[in-house]
Amino acid sequence: MSSTAVGCLLSPLLPRPSSTVAAAGCNCKSRSIRVRASMSSPPPPVAEFPYLPPAQRELMVEILSMVETGLGPQLLPSTVPSDVLSFQNPSGSAHGAIDIRHGGRDSTVNFILESWLHCQIPTGALNIATLLVFLNSSTDAPHLLMEFMQGSPTSLVLLLDLIPRKDVVLHPDYLDEFYHQTDLDKQRQVLSKLPQVQPYMSSSIYARSLLSPTAIAVDINCGDGKEQTLLEEIIRGKLNMICKEIVQIWLRLCVKTRLSSEVDQDILVKRDSLIKSKAIEIDLEANLPRMFTPKVASRIIREIKEAYKCIDSGN
């Protein structure tokens, strides 16, 4: 299928999805998923992911709940303006939503970014749900990335990784602590044994270089027939277990502040800054104006840049 990619527009670290989940000329509807500033506040209806199939929706809601419970006390209220929380192009053919929250002064969290995209395409609908948590230089623990990309009822691309903050070749102890001792590769191996699961290979070499050796980047394809039930069984079964286990591992690592030397902190800040700036250049600035017009895209990118340059509370 020959097409122009539209996915991952709101996910700063990810490449565009493959042709199985992309097409030109989309007609989008979206909803934002927001972590509430107060645990007593009722969740907004949009947090139910109305456009995701039930199994994917349930898993994403549960993962967000886990992260909110683990990081809630560390997160400041969202200050994202309403025209970035929800936005569309003038014709109404493309809609998007994004929310960003910063970590508090004593938090290991730099920021948490959540986004949602629903887009009608010639082959059906494209749904993208993203969660990205960047940590600050008070810890060298990995960042967290999770994203669903679905372009048909019977297929799903999953990207789930603890993005390394150090070169694992130069720092074998880092590889051992965060990836070997935690048995992260075991989760990837369990999923890869399913006959419906194939590796997902991004066309972006740069994006691939950011991921860890244990990253889960897979295309789950249950066929072109009436196999939606099989995909739901996989999601509610092994995928549910694997995603929750990996997120739990990350939560245990990130809440433990690991003070580095001043030199190490400088390197962490520089590495993170390069990742952020490159993500804006190759993803957001290249795609958002095309979908949402330069005017709409500029305010979205401006807000993301502001979040990316926020003061690192680890210093």
Stockholm file with secondary structure:
# STOCKHOLM 1.0

chainA/1-315         MSSTAVGCLLSPLLPRPSSTVAAAGCNCKSRSIRVRASMSSPPPPVAEFPYLPPAQRELMVEILSMVETGLGPQLLPSTVPSDVLSFQNPSGSAHGAIDIRHGGRDSTVNFILESWLHCQIPTGALNIATLLVFLNSSTDAPHLLMEFMQGSPTSLVLLLDLIPRKDVVLHPDYLDEFYHQTDLDKQRQVLSKLPQVQPYMSSSIYARSLLSPTAIAVDINCGDGKEQTLLEEIIRGKLNMICKEIVQIWLRLCVKTRLSSEVDQDILVKRDSLIKSKAIEIDLEANLPRMFTPKVASRIIREIKEAYKCIDSGN
#=GR chainA/1-315 SS CCCCCCTTTTCTTCCCCCGGGCCSSCEEECCCCCCCSSTTSCCCGGGGCTTSCHHHHHHHHHHHHHHHHHHGGGBCCCCCCHHHHSEECTTSSCEEEEEEEEBCTTCSEEEEEEEEEEEEETTEEEEEEEEEEEECTTCCCCEEEEEEEEEETTEEEEEEEEECSSCTTTCHHHHIIIIITTTHHHHHHHHHTSTTEEECCCSCHHHHHHSCTTCEEEEEECCSSSCHHHHHHHIIIIIHHHHHHHHHHHHHHHTSCCCCCHHHHHHHHHHHHHHHHHHIIIIIHHHHHHHHHHHHHHHHHHHHHHHHTSCCTTC
#=GC SS_cons         CCCCCCTTTTCTTCCCCCGGGCCSSCEEECCCCCCCSSTTSCCCGGGGCTTSCHHHHHHHHHHHHHHHHHHGGGBCCCCCCHHHHSEECTTSSCEEEEEEEEBCTTCSEEEEEEEEEEEEETTEEEEEEEEEEEECTTCCCCEEEEEEEEEETTEEEEEEEEECSSCTTTCHHHHIIIIITTTHHHHHHHHHTSTTEEECCCSCHHHHHHSCTTCEEEEEECCSSSCHHHHHHHIIIIIHHHHHHHHHHHHHHHTSCCCCCHHHHHHHHHHHHHHHHHHIIIIIHHHHHHHHHHHHHHHHHHHHHHHHTSCCTTC
//
